[in-house]
């Protein structure tokens, strides 16, 4: 009986070690994916800020053109 219990326990320990190894590999893969997602997010945020700056500059130029056009038509 003790031998059977020990054998069963050894089997369970081996199964748990295998599951732990599988989970560790999955965790590492998820950490890599998370890092990639963070890097992509940072790049997208930078691109959005640059685009916002460009749009602001374009808006300022358009407003200046409208003012000049309005001033020249008033004169």
Helices and strands as residue ranges (DSSP letters): H 2-74
